Amino acid sequence: MAVVKAGAYGHGLETISRVLESCDIAFLGVANIGEARRIRNAGVQTPIYLLGATWEQEREEIVARGITPCISTLVEAKSFHDIAKRRGVRLVVHLAVDTGMGRGGFLPQELAANLIEIHKLDALEIEGIASHLSSSDEDEAFTLEQIANFNRIVEDLGGPEKFKWRHLSNSGGILGYTDHYCNLVRPGLMIYGISPISGFQEKLRTVMSLKSRVTLARTVPAGHSISYGRTYVTTQPTRIATIGIGYGDGYPRHVSGKNAEVWIRGKRHPIIGRVTMDQIIVRLPDDSDVECGDEVELFGANISANEVAQLADTIVWELFTGITPRVERLYI
Ligand SMILES: *Cc1c(COP(=O)(O)O)cnc(C)c1O
């Protein structure tokens, strides 16, 4: 299952879904019916799975479009059953189990009793069972516990053969762990070429590069202040470049003052002063040949997205999903 929620992590929902459809995957994973609708409207026919709980008003369309939801409560199950029954269809669903994410799914101790009720709902077909790892990139002991608990639950419910699909792993789980009970995985970040666990990055190739251009290159005198709040003042005549990108594009304002760097003409150059909405300023060497129109990489092949996310005190998932629509997506 390729996870394409949040605009395919900022990469562009429709285009990425079309590419993945040609990769023979079992499901596209999305957060809500709006994303599922956009994928269908783009002509993509791959089965779609909803990763989270649904709101009552979404369910009619979910059933109508044959999207696969995961079920966290008996109330949800009955609601989907009633809609499917009325429409004269059977809805394929997966059971969600909460093994330690605390966000959705039946609690393990409640599952057996609820399943007795769910099995009576003849318009539902339980095709899969799922859980979610909360700490696969930071806590090995807890992750192993979650995997063991999930396997035990599957075993208690009659064994793996009872479910066509058993799935648990996000990118961290896939890269860092082995699980023989599961036959489906849900990679998000890693399909965009970023590893959440250090040591695996060299096995992946970054998909997204964020680029802009130099809009001005000039020399300012000593004692000249740079950007809002005058947090940077030159101590000598300084060559600087202005670049046409800012937090209005999703380049994080939080990197201000952290010596974040950009890549121009094969070299790193530090950002000086605060990131503004549409522009940033970088310091150039005195003999720099950087000029107006030069391409600038904010992150990509030379500056890692992880590096920028860390300087912004965030994670690369947030950095990617925060790239705003103003940034034109170009696909190569
Ligand atoms: C977002 C999400 C994933 C993908 O996670 P990554 O860490 O990006 O691989 C997998 N499963 C569920 C339930 C999710 O919500």
The ligand as an ORCA input file, in Angstrom:
! r2SCAN-3c Opt
* xyz 0 1
  C       0.888      8.063      7.401
  C       0.704      6.630      7.681
  C       1.602      5.677      7.167
  C       2.878      6.053      6.443
  O       3.857      6.445      7.382
  P       5.364      6.772      6.966
  O       6.064      6.947      8.254
  O       5.335      8.038      6.169
  O       5.867      5.616      6.169
  C       1.302      4.345      7.369
  N       0.204      3.965      8.049
  C      -0.658      4.854      8.580
  C      -1.842      4.369      9.334
  C      -0.423      6.213      8.429
  O      -1.282      7.090      8.977
*
